[in-house]
Amino acid sequence: MRIVGLINERDVIEKILRHLGLWEPSVRAVPARDPPGEEFVRAGSDPWLDEDPFADCEQEPVIMAS
């Protein structure tokens, strides 16, 4: 998909949406919230990630020719 045009004028957008019956003046975008604080677990801090997930598998070493 390629963008071939952009409408960034509020009046024009409102006119188009009203014509299509899609204009809802009471709908407002909610401002973004702050990122999560320290109470959330950071990636990589789970103990199970420190273990080898393939410890039970027998693996042959791979020798790559150069």
mmCIF file as gemmi writes it, N, C-alpha and C atoms, coordinates in Angstrom:
data_model
loop_
_atom_site.group_PDB
_atom_site.id
_atom_site.type_symbol
_atom_site.label_atom_id
_atom_site.label_alt_id
_atom_site.label_comp_id
_atom_site.label_asym_id
_atom_site.label_entity_id
_atom_site.label_seq_id
_atom_site.pdbx_PDB_ins_code
_atom_site.Cartn_x
_atom_site.Cartn_y
_atom_site.Cartn_z
_atom_site.occupancy
_atom_site.B_iso_or_equiv
_atom_site.pdbx_formal_charge
_atom_site.auth_seq_id
_atom_site.auth_asym_id
_atom_site.pdbx_PDB_model_num
ATOM 1 N N . MET Axp A 1 ? 0.848 -1.164 0 1 0 ? 1 A 1
ATOM 2 C CA . MET Axp A 1 ? 0 0 0 1 0 ? 1 A 1
ATOM 3 C C . MET Axp A 1 ? 0.901 1.238 0 1 0 ? 1 A 1
ATOM 4 N N . ARG Axp A 2 ? 0.46 2.257 -0.716 1 0 ? 2 A 1
ATOM 5 C CA . ARG Axp A 2 ? 1.25 3.473 -0.829 1 0 ? 2 A 1
ATOM 6 C C . ARG Axp A 2 ? 0.361 4.664 -0.509 1 0 ? 2 A 1
ATOM 7 N N . ILE Axp A 3 ? 0.875 5.581 0.261 1 0 ? 3 A 1
ATOM 8 C CA . ILE Axp A 3 ? 0.136 6.811 0.572 1 0 ? 3 A 1
ATOM 9 C C . ILE Axp A 3 ? 0.296 7.762 -0.6 1 0 ? 3 A 1
ATOM 10 N N . VAL Axp A 4 ? -0.829 8.2 -1.142 1 0 ? 4 A 1
ATOM 11 C CA . VAL Axp A 4 ? -0.768 9.113 -2.289 1 0 ? 4 A 1
ATOM 12 C C . VAL Axp A 4 ? -1.206 10.518 -1.923 1 0 ? 4 A 1
ATOM 13 N N . GLY Axp A 5 ? -1.72 10.696 -0.712 1 0 ? 5 A 1
ATOM 14 C CA . GLY Axp A 5 ? -2.133 12.02 -0.282 1 0 ? 5 A 1
ATOM 15 C C . GLY Axp A 5 ? -2.369 12.044 1.217 1 0 ? 5 A 1
ATOM 16 N N . LEU Axp A 6 ? -2.334 13.225 1.783 1 0 ? 6 A 1
ATOM 17 C CA . LEU Axp A 6 ? -2.535 13.383 3.212 1 0 ? 6 A 1
ATOM 18 C C . LEU Axp A 6 ? -3.375 14.625 3.455 1 0 ? 6 A 1
ATOM 19 N N . ILE Axp A 7 ? -4.408 14.456 4.258 1 0 ? 7 A 1
ATOM 20 C CA . ILE Axp A 7 ? -5.26 15.594 4.628 1 0 ? 7 A 1
ATOM 21 C C . ILE Axp A 7 ? -5.004 15.857 6.102 1 0 ? 7 A 1
ATOM 22 N N . ASN Axp A 8 ? -4.494 17.033 6.42 1 0 ? 8 A 1
ATOM 23 C CA . ASN Axp A 8 ? -4.209 17.343 7.816 1 0 ? 8 A 1
ATOM 24 C C . ASN Axp A 8 ? -4.913 18.618 8.302 1 0 ? 8 A 1
ATOM 25 N N . GLU Axp A 9 ? -5.888 19.072 7.554 1 0 ? 9 A 1
ATOM 26 C CA . GLU Axp A 9 ? -6.664 20.239 7.958 1 0 ? 9 A 1
ATOM 27 C C . GLU Axp A 9 ? -7.963 19.763 8.607 1 0 ? 9 A 1
ATOM 28 N N . ARG Axp A 10 ? -8.17 20.175 9.851 1 0 ? 10 A 1
ATOM 29 C CA . ARG Axp A 10 ? -9.303 19.697 10.643 1 0 ? 10 A 1
ATOM 30 C C . ARG Axp A 10 ? -10.643 19.969 9.965 1 0 ? 10 A 1
ATOM 31 N N . ASP Axp A 11 ? -10.813 21.151 9.379 1 0 ? 11 A 1
ATOM 32 C CA . ASP Axp A 11 ? -12.078 21.51 8.733 1 0 ? 11 A 1
ATOM 33 C C . ASP Axp A 11 ? -12.399 20.583 7.557 1 0 ? 11 A 1
ATOM 34 N N . VAL Axp A 12 ? -11.38 20.254 6.775 1 0 ? 12 A 1
ATOM 35 C CA . VAL Axp A 12 ? -11.58 19.384 5.617 1 0 ? 12 A 1
ATOM 36 C C . VAL Axp A 12 ? -11.919 17.963 6.08 1 0 ? 12 A 1
ATOM 37 N N . ILE Axp A 13 ? -11.205 17.478 7.097 1 0 ? 13 A 1
ATOM 38 C CA . ILE Axp A 13 ? -11.469 16.147 7.637 1 0 ? 13 A 1
ATOM 39 C C . ILE Axp A 13 ? -12.889 16.078 8.186 1 0 ? 13 A 1
ATOM 40 N N . GLU Axp A 14 ? -13.291 17.105 8.939 1 0 ? 14 A 1
ATOM 41 C CA . GLU Axp A 14 ? -14.648 17.134 9.503 1 0 ? 14 A 1
ATOM 42 C C . GLU Axp A 14 ? -15.702 17.12 8.395 1 0 ? 14 A 1
ATOM 43 N N . LYS Axp A 15 ? -15.489 17.891 7.338 1 0 ? 15 A 1
ATOM 44 C CA . LYS Axp A 15 ? -16.455 17.952 6.239 1 0 ? 15 A 1
ATOM 45 C C . LYS Axp A 15 ? -16.598 16.583 5.565 1 0 ? 15 A 1
ATOM 46 N N . ILE Axp A 16 ? -15.484 15.909 5.338 1 0 ? 16 A 1
ATOM 47 C CA . ILE Axp A 16 ? -15.514 14.585 4.703 1 0 ? 16 A 1
ATOM 48 C C . ILE Axp A 16 ? -16.232 13.582 5.605 1 0 ? 16 A 1
ATOM 49 N N . LEU Axp A 17 ? -15.878 13.567 6.894 1 0 ? 17 A 1
ATOM 50 C CA . LEU Axp A 17 ? -16.493 12.619 7.813 1 0 ? 17 A 1
ATOM 51 C C . LEU Axp A 17 ? -17.978 12.895 8.019 1 0 ? 17 A 1
ATOM 52 N N . ARG Axp A 18 ? -18.374 14.165 8.055 1 0 ? 18 A 1
ATOM 53 C CA . ARG Axp A 18 ? -19.807 14.497 8.157 1 0 ? 18 A 1
ATOM 54 C C . ARG Axp A 18 ? -20.56 13.984 6.926 1 0 ? 18 A 1
ATOM 55 N N . HIS Axp A 19 ? -19.971 14.153 5.765 1 0 ? 19 A 1
ATOM 56 C CA . HIS Axp A 19 ? -20.597 13.684 4.535 1 0 ? 19 A 1
ATOM 57 C C . HIS Axp A 19 ? -20.797 12.165 4.566 1 0 ? 19 A 1
ATOM 58 N N . LEU Axp A 20 ? -19.838 11.439 5.138 1 0 ? 20 A 1
ATOM 59 C CA . LEU Axp A 20 ? -19.923 9.981 5.22 1 0 ? 20 A 1
ATOM 60 C C . LEU Axp A 20 ? -20.752 9.507 6.411 1 0 ? 20 A 1
ATOM 61 N N . GLY Axp A 21 ? -21.179 10.455 7.267 1 0 ? 21 A 1
ATOM 62 C CA . GLY Axp A 21 ? -21.946 10.091 8.458 1 0 ? 21 A 1
ATOM 63 C C . GLY Axp A 21 ? -21.09 9.479 9.549 1 0 ? 21 A 1
ATOM 64 N N . LEU Axp A 22 ? -19.808 9.786 9.539 1 0 ? 22 A 1
ATOM 65 C CA . LEU Axp A 22 ? -18.865 9.206 10.496 1 0 ? 22 A 1
ATOM 66 C C . LEU Axp A 22 ? -18.333 10.211 11.516 1 0 ? 22 A 1
ATOM 67 N N . TRP Axp A 23 ? -18.77 11.446 11.442 1 0 ? 23 A 1
ATOM 68 C CA . TRP Axp A 23 ? -18.26 12.475 12.345 1 0 ? 23 A 1
ATOM 69 C C . TRP Axp A 23 ? -18.875 12.32 13.728 1 0 ? 23 A 1
ATOM 70 N N . GLU Axp A 24 ? -18.026 12.196 14.757 1 0 ? 24 A 1
ATOM 71 C CA . GLU Axp A 24 ? -18.469 12.121 16.14 1 0 ? 24 A 1
ATOM 72 C C . GLU Axp A 24 ? -17.713 13.188 16.928 1 0 ? 24 A 1
ATOM 73 N N . PRO Axp A 25 ? -18.294 14.378 17.079 1 0 ? 25 A 1
ATOM 74 C CA . PRO Axp A 25 ? -17.571 15.481 17.715 1 0 ? 25 A 1
ATOM 75 C C . PRO Axp A 25 ? -17.229 15.228 19.181 1 0 ? 25 A 1
ATOM 76 N N . SER Axp A 26 ? -17.92 14.319 19.841 1 0 ? 26 A 1
ATOM 77 C CA . SER Axp A 26 ? -17.641 14.091 21.262 1 0 ? 26 A 1
ATOM 78 C C . SER Axp A 26 ? -16.449 13.167 21.485 1 0 ? 26 A 1
ATOM 79 N N . VAL Axp A 27 ? -15.954 12.535 20.434 1 0 ? 27 A 1
ATOM 80 C CA . VAL Axp A 27 ? -14.831 11.612 20.569 1 0 ? 27 A 1
ATOM 81 C C . VAL Axp A 27 ? -13.537 12.416 20.597 1 0 ? 27 A 1
ATOM 82 N N . ARG Axp A 28 ? -12.768 12.223 21.641 1 0 ? 28 A 1
ATOM 83 C CA . ARG Axp A 28 ? -11.472 12.899 21.775 1 0 ? 28 A 1
ATOM 84 C C . ARG Axp A 28 ? -10.396 11.855 22.023 1 0 ? 28 A 1
ATOM 85 N N . ALA Axp A 29 ? -9.242 12.102 21.495 1 0 ? 29 A 1
ATOM 86 C CA . ALA Axp A 29 ? -8.125 11.199 21.741 1 0 ? 29 A 1
ATOM 87 C C . ALA Axp A 29 ? -7.664 11.358 23.184 1 0 ? 29 A 1
ATOM 88 N N . VAL Axp A 30 ? -7.403 10.246 23.821 1 0 ? 30 A 1
ATOM 89 C CA . VAL Axp A 30 ? -6.92 10.253 25.197 1 0 ? 30 A 1
ATOM 90 C C . VAL Axp A 30 ? -5.409 10.434 25.162 1 0 ? 30 A 1
ATOM 91 N N . PRO Axp A 31 ? -4.864 11.341 25.972 1 0 ? 31 A 1
ATOM 92 C CA . PRO Axp A 31 ? -3.409 11.513 25.974 1 0 ? 31 A 1
ATOM 93 C C . PRO Axp A 31 ? -2.703 10.231 26.413 1 0 ? 31 A 1
ATOM 94 N N . ALA Axp A 32 ? -1.532 10.028 25.898 1 0 ? 32 A 1
ATOM 95 C CA . ALA Axp A 32 ? -0.757 8.833 26.239 1 0 ? 32 A 1
ATOM 96 C C . ALA Axp A 32 ? -0.39 8.84 27.712 1 0 ? 32 A 1
ATOM 97 N N . ARG Axp A 33 ? -0.306 7.652 28.292 1 0 ? 33 A 1
ATOM 98 C CA . ARG Axp A 33 ? 0.072 7.538 29.701 1 0 ? 33 A 1
ATOM 99 C C . ARG Axp A 33 ? 1.575 7.355 29.806 1 0 ? 33 A 1
ATOM 100 N N . ASP Axp A 34 ? 2.09 7.513 31.021 1 0 ? 34 A 1
ATOM 101 C CA . ASP Axp A 34 ? 3.505 7.292 31.263 1 0 ? 34 A 1
ATOM 102 C C . ASP Axp A 34 ? 3.836 5.814 31.094 1 0 ? 34 A 1
ATOM 103 N N . PRO Axp A 35 ? 5.092 5.489 30.776 1 0 ? 35 A 1
ATOM 104 C CA . PRO Axp A 35 ? 5.465 4.081 30.672 1 0 ? 35 A 1
ATOM 105 C C . PRO Axp A 35 ? 5.342 3.399 32.039 1 0 ? 35 A 1
ATOM 106 N N . PRO Axp A 36 ? 5.229 2.068 32.05 1 0 ? 36 A 1
ATOM 107 C CA . PRO Axp A 36 ? 5.083 1.359 33.323 1 0 ? 36 A 1
ATOM 108 C C . PRO Axp A 36 ? 6.277 1.613 34.24 1 0 ? 36 A 1
ATOM 109 N N . GLY Axp A 37 ? 6.011 1.592 35.521 1 0 ? 37 A 1
ATOM 110 C CA . GLY Axp A 37 ? 7.058 1.84 36.506 1 0 ? 37 A 1
ATOM 111 C C . GLY Axp A 37 ? 7.846 0.591 36.85 1 0 ? 37 A 1
ATOM 112 N N . GLU Axp A 38 ? 8.586 0.662 37.91 1 0 ? 38 A 1
ATOM 113 C CA . GLU Axp A 38 ? 9.455 -0.439 38.317 1 0 ? 38 A 1
ATOM 114 C C . GLU Axp A 38 ? 8.694 -1.645 38.851 1 0 ? 38 A 1
ATOM 115 N N . GLU Axp A 39 ? 7.388 -1.498 39.125 1 0 ? 39 A 1
ATOM 116 C CA . GLU Axp A 39 ? 6.643 -2.63 39.666 1 0 ? 39 A 1
ATOM 117 C C . GLU Axp A 39 ? 6.458 -3.746 38.637 1 0 ? 39 A 1
ATOM 118 N N . PHE Axp A 40 ? 6.68 -3.446 37.342 1 0 ? 40 A 1
ATOM 119 C CA . PHE Axp A 40 ? 6.567 -4.466 36.311 1 0 ? 40 A 1
ATOM 120 C C . PHE Axp A 40 ? 7.905 -5.168 36.134 1 0 ? 40 A 1
ATOM 121 N N . VAL Axp A 41 ? 7.85 -6.441 35.799 1 0 ? 41 A 1
ATOM 122 C CA . VAL Axp A 41 ? 9.069 -7.231 35.605 1 0 ? 41 A 1
ATOM 123 C C . VAL Axp A 41 ? 9.71 -6.829 34.286 1 0 ? 41 A 1
ATOM 124 N N . ARG Axp A 42 ? 10.979 -6.586 34.323 1 0 ? 42 A 1
ATOM 125 C CA . ARG Axp A 42 ? 11.698 -6.239 33.095 1 0 ? 42 A 1
ATOM 126 C C . ARG Axp A 42 ? 12.054 -7.513 32.337 1 0 ? 42 A 1
ATOM 127 N N . ALA Axp A 43 ? 12.157 -7.398 31.034 1 0 ? 43 A 1
ATOM 128 C CA . ALA Axp A 43 ? 12.508 -8.549 30.201 1 0 ? 43 A 1
ATOM 129 C C . ALA Axp A 43 ? 13.882 -9.065 30.591 1 0 ? 43 A 1
ATOM 130 N N . GLY Axp A 44 ? 14.023 -10.361 30.668 1 0 ? 44 A 1
ATOM 131 C CA . GLY Axp A 44 ? 15.304 -10.969 31.008 1 0 ? 44 A 1
ATOM 132 C C . GLY Axp A 44 ? 15.497 -11.184 32.492 1 0 ? 44 A 1
ATOM 133 N N . SER Axp A 45 ? 14.549 -10.767 33.316 1 0 ? 45 A 1
ATOM 134 C CA . SER Axp A 45 ? 14.736 -10.945 34.755 1 0 ? 45 A 1
ATOM 135 C C . SER Axp A 45 ? 13.991 -12.169 35.276 1 0 ? 45 A 1
ATOM 136 N N . ASP Axp A 46 ? 13.349 -12.929 34.386 1 0 ? 46 A 1
ATOM 137 C CA . ASP Axp A 46 ? 12.674 -14.147 34.815 1 0 ? 46 A 1
ATOM 138 C C . ASP Axp A 46 ? 13.703 -15.253 35.004 1 0 ? 46 A 1
ATOM 139 N N . PRO Axp A 47 ? 13.666 -15.966 36.132 1 0 ? 47 A 1
ATOM 140 C CA . PRO Axp A 47 ? 14.669 -17.009 36.387 1 0 ? 47 A 1
ATOM 141 C C . PRO Axp A 47 ? 14.66 -18.119 35.344 1 0 ? 47 A 1
ATOM 142 N N . TRP Axp A 48 ? 13.51 -18.443 34.786 1 0 ? 48 A 1
ATOM 143 C CA . TRP Axp A 48 ? 13.46 -19.539 33.822 1 0 ? 48 A 1
ATOM 144 C C . TRP Axp A 48 ? 14.176 -19.194 32.526 1 0 ? 48 A 1
ATOM 145 N N . LEU Axp A 49 ? 14.421 -17.902 32.273 1 0 ? 49 A 1
ATOM 146 C CA . LEU Axp A 49 ? 15.148 -17.522 31.069 1 0 ? 49 A 1
ATOM 147 C C . LEU Axp A 49 ? 16.645 -17.782 31.187 1 0 ? 49 A 1
ATOM 148 N N . ASP Axp A 50 ? 17.13 -17.964 32.42 1 0 ? 50 A 1
ATOM 149 C CA . ASP Axp A 50 ? 18.552 -18.22 32.631 1 0 ? 50 A 1
ATOM 150 C C . ASP Axp A 50 ? 18.922 -19.666 32.343 1 0 ? 50 A 1
ATOM 151 N N . GLU Axp A 51 ? 17.937 -20.561 32.292 1 0 ? 51 A 1
ATOM 152 C CA . GLU Axp A 51 ? 18.204 -21.969 32.059 1 0 ? 51 A 1
ATOM 153 C C . GLU Axp A 51 ? 18.216 -22.261 30.571 1 0 ? 51 A 1
ATOM 154 N N . ASP Axp A 52 ? 18.907 -23.341 30.209 1 0 ? 52 A 1
ATOM 155 C CA . ASP Axp A 52 ? 18.946 -23.781 28.824 1 0 ? 52 A 1
ATOM 156 C C . ASP Axp A 52 ? 17.636 -24.481 28.491 1 0 ? 52 A 1
ATOM 157 N N . PRO Axp A 53 ? 16.841 -23.98 27.557 1 0 ? 53 A 1
ATOM 158 C CA . PRO Axp A 53 ? 15.56 -24.613 27.251 1 0 ? 53 A 1
ATOM 159 C C . PRO Axp A 53 ? 15.71 -25.973 26.556 1 0 ? 53 A 1
ATOM 160 N N . PHE Axp A 54 ? 16.918 -26.266 26.04 1 0 ? 54 A 1
ATOM 161 C CA . PHE Axp A 54 ? 17.143 -27.525 25.344 1 0 ? 54 A 1
ATOM 162 C C . PHE Axp A 54 ? 18.123 -28.412 26.104 1 0 ? 54 A 1
ATOM 163 N N . ALA Axp A 55 ? 18.134 -28.303 27.421 1 0 ? 55 A 1
ATOM 164 C CA . ALA Axp A 55 ? 19.075 -29.073 28.23 1 0 ? 55 A 1
ATOM 165 C C . ALA Axp A 55 ? 18.855 -30.576 28.09 1 0 ? 55 A 1
ATOM 166 N N . ASP Axp A 56 ? 17.628 -31.021 27.844 1 0 ? 56 A 1
ATOM 167 C CA . ASP Axp A 56 ? 17.33 -32.446 27.736 1 0 ? 56 A 1
ATOM 168 C C . ASP Axp A 56 ? 17.643 -33.015 26.356 1 0 ? 56 A 1
ATOM 169 N N . CYS Axp A 57 ? 17.925 -32.177 25.38 1 0 ? 57 A 1
ATOM 170 C CA . CYS Axp A 57 ? 18.164 -32.637 24.03 1 0 ? 57 A 1
ATOM 171 C C . CYS Axp A 57 ? 19.65 -32.912 23.83 1 0 ? 57 A 1
ATOM 172 N N . GLU Axp A 58 ? 19.919 -34.021 23.12 1 0 ? 58 A 1
ATOM 173 C CA . GLU Axp A 58 ? 21.312 -34.308 22.76 1 0 ? 58 A 1
ATOM 174 C C . GLU Axp A 58 ? 21.605 -33.592 21.448 1 0 ? 58 A 1
ATOM 175 N N . GLN Axp A 59 ? 22.668 -32.825 21.442 1 0 ? 59 A 1
ATOM 176 C CA . GLN Axp A 59 ? 22.982 -32.07 20.253 1 0 ? 59 A 1
ATOM 177 C C . GLN Axp A 59 ? 24.404 -32.408 19.792 1 0 ? 59 A 1
ATOM 178 N N . GLU Axp A 60 ? 24.541 -32.575 18.497 1 0 ? 60 A 1
ATOM 179 C CA . GLU Axp A 60 ? 25.85 -32.795 17.906 1 0 ? 60 A 1
ATOM 180 C C . GLU Axp A 60 ? 26.469 -31.443 17.594 1 0 ? 60 A 1
ATOM 181 N N . PRO Axp A 61 ? 27.754 -31.268 17.824 1 0 ? 61 A 1
ATOM 182 C CA . PRO Axp A 61 ? 28.373 -29.994 17.465 1 0 ? 61 A 1
ATOM 183 C C . PRO Axp A 61 ? 28.362 -29.797 15.939 1 0 ? 61 A 1
ATOM 184 N N . VAL Axp A 62 ? 28.148 -28.613 15.507 1 0 ? 62 A 1
ATOM 185 C CA . VAL Axp A 62 ? 28.121 -28.289 14.084 1 0 ? 62 A 1
ATOM 186 C C . VAL Axp A 62 ? 29.433 -27.643 13.728 1 0 ? 62 A 1
ATOM 187 N N . ILE Axp A 63 ? 30.116 -28.223 12.75 1 0 ? 63 A 1
ATOM 188 C CA . ILE Axp A 63 ? 31.391 -27.677 12.292 1 0 ? 63 A 1
ATOM 189 C C . ILE Axp A 63 ? 31.137 -27.049 10.934 1 0 ? 63 A 1
ATOM 190 N N . MET Axp A 64 ? 31.412 -25.768 10.862 1 0 ? 64 A 1
ATOM 191 C CA . MET Axp A 64 ? 31.165 -25.059 9.618 1 0 ? 64 A 1
ATOM 192 C C . MET Axp A 64 ? 32.467 -24.915 8.859 1 0 ? 64 A 1
ATOM 193 N N . ALA Axp A 65 ? 32.429 -25.271 7.612 1 0 ? 65 A 1
ATOM 194 C CA . ALA Axp A 65 ? 33.618 -25.157 6.755 1 0 ? 65 A 1
ATOM 195 C C . ALA Axp A 65 ? 33.756 -23.719 6.28 1 0 ? 65 A 1
ATOM 196 N N . SER Axp A 66 ? 34.978 -23.253 6.274 1 0 ? 66 A 1
ATOM 197 C CA . SER Axp A 66 ? 35.173 -21.874 5.797 1 0 ? 66 A 1
ATOM 198 C C . SER Axp A 66 ? 35.787 -21.832 4.439 1 0 ? 66 A 1
